[in-house]
Amino acid sequence: MSLVVAGVSLGAERGRDGWFQVFRDVSFEVDRGEVVGIVGGRQSGKTALLKIAAGQIRPEGGSVRLGEVELTKLRRGKLEALRGRELVWVQRAGMAQQLQARKIVGWPLAGHRGKRSVEQRAAEMLDRVGAGDCAGKCWEELTPWEQVLVGLAQGFVGEPKVVVIDDLLDGLGSDQTRRASDLLRSLIDDTGRSCGVVMSASDRDSVMLADRVWTLEDGKLIPTSGHHKRAAVLPLNRRHTA
């Protein structure tokens, strides 16, 4: 099941500068088993773009589709149910500091399973990523590396079709970034490569594992060297090498 972001645009206010265009007519696609990276500096709009992809905010124009479902046309209730079950948002910044890791990991399952089942599955996923001893710790008590492990456990605790990861691997250093990349790949493999991932980062090294990497600059997505660009967004599963 692909995630297709097609021709989305977004504007915002910036103090005395007034209204400005964050990005316009931006398109990308995430296929099953694939990792797509979006690199951009501060205020480049990459987090806003990922929030649109995750169905958290609506674009001013364009559409977002998960499989045959157009997220930009869903009512709030159906969209929230889909986000927790098939489309999962993972972030480091903005996480509730007093929330325990077990609660963070179990959140995507809340409302879909009973409390005991959620707790059991959250514990299993924390063990799976090597963070079983973090279950009772609050987010603010976790090291940056432990936050990465808890974030990845949250992303894959259910049966997601797409996981959207915002700046989770930034600032880890090359060794831990590689370890996190290997772990992410293994979690995708656990799904039978039925899940795709789109992740943002402030630098290219933080998305070293990605199959394709875009740079968001001046409101446009620019493919990096070695990037495999799709011939078109709307016809699924058709691509060519740029």
Secondary structure by P-SEA (a helix, b strand, c coil): cbbbbcbbbbbbbccccccccccccccccccccbbbbbbbccccaaaaaaaaaacccccccccccccccccccccaaaaaaaaaccbbbbbcccccccccaaaaaaccccccccaaaaaaaaaaaaaaaccccccccccccccaaaaaaaaaaaaccccccbbbbccccccccaaaaaaaaaaaaaaaaaacccbbbbbbcccccccccccbbbbbcccbbbbccccccccccccccccccc
